[in-house]
Amino acid sequence: MAAEDNFIVAIELGSSKVTGVAGRKQPDGAIHILAFAQEPSTSFIRKGRINNVNKMTQCLINMKEKLEQKLQKTVSRVYVGIGGMGMHTVANPVIKDFDSKIEITQEMVDRMADENRISASTERDILEAVPQEYRLGTQSQIDPVGILAESIECRFLNIVANTSVKEEIKSCFRNAGINIADMPITCLALADAMLSEAERRSGCVFVDMGSETTSVAVFKNNILRHLAVIPLGGANVNKDIMSLQIEDDEAEELKLKYGSAFQETIEGMAPIALRDGRTVSYEEFSGLVEARMEEIVQNINNQIKLSKYEKSQLIGGLVITGGASNMRDLDKALLRDTGFEKIRFVRNLRIGLRSPEYPRFNKEGDCNAALAILDKGETNCCGGELGQPLQQIFEEYQDPKPVENEAERLAAAEAEAKAKEEAEAKAREEEEARAAEEARLAAEEEKRKEKEENAKRWRDRWGKVKKFFDGLTNEDA
């Protein structure tokens, strides 16, 4: 096969834009960028989830056409990143006991993995199962194969999401006539492309701050230990600024120019001039920005606590990326609320890029996620010369019972889209309610611990006082 007939295509479904990149991996590990396309997505993707199937489908059709025109080749399949609100990890232990000591085989380990997969509920998909250390008696092993043991326990960390997430994505790509090669988890693909070996081994917190979501992943000993997607991001700051009767594009501009995640002083600051001649109080503006950023940072800190790893165990510190991480003084806010002094901001991947036809490609890091997904790809996505029939590629997508009447077909499609939108809205409400309940329970737990510590301190003090008086003689008294 000629070199020009071998490339990989990746698509990232972001809350602010959909990004498509076609590239060819080089022998030295770099990626040669062959084609690139972006489409705004605010009208059909919310918090990383598709909420308008028809608009999403049309976006994919447009993107495929743009990439194919540039490549002058057909795109037969793509790699699609998966993420969004509601994705989180759930621990699930699988235990096997034996009558006597036997040698652990790969087949046993595989059966445990299958058993873990079966544990998935009907409401949630297991997107990926990450084995933690295997426990054999009193020993912990990363690779148990070949070891003699009377029992084996593996605590799987399942990355789960609502079952509708995958189905929504597959449906849109199917309607656009695009095959999906694989669906890597965007946050983990980014982490692989940005974290150093030392950070993953010594322990770190990887944070991807996007437009409407913030993903938090905790690593220790090269293993993922916790992951959650918080339904808050940079767009939430914009919406708060817009409450001052400011348009979204100007809100974004003012946020980057005047916004701060940690405002040390506002005394003597002049009012902010707006495009229409009005002014807004700097105090009011900065208060809105700082309050929202504080909420996001405190949610990040809460996820670190839920991981059960102490700051002292995560020597690699915080590794922060994403468009919303460009906020001024974010490092100060993170230090205040998380206590981590070691903070590294990442703007670009560790992957080399060659893009002679796109001189400023990814200069702002806005294609990092798509590139990380592309780097995960192994299967050739080229379908042949442009204009070549691809019916055989999409046979699996053909409807075995086509509707003859066009009006009936359109009505059926509209009814299906409406039902999906209603189901999606309900699922989002459930996820938001779950997130709110988790936050409430975490806050209650903090208060309970604080009360217990206060009570213990008073009991200790009273015990000392009582002991003192009990030791007094009558003459002393």
Helices and strands as residue ranges (DSSP letters): G 3-5, E 8-13, E 17-25, E 31-40, E 45-46, E 49-50, H 53-71, E 73-75, E 77-80, E 88-103, H 106-118, E 124-136, E 139-141, E 148-162, H 163-175, E 179-182, H 186-194, H 197-202, E 204-209, E 214-220, E 223-230, H 234-242, H 248-258, E 272-273, E 279-280, H 282-306, G 311-313, E 317-321, G 323-326, H 330-338, E 343-345, E 353-354, H 368-376, E 382-385, G 395-397, H 406-470
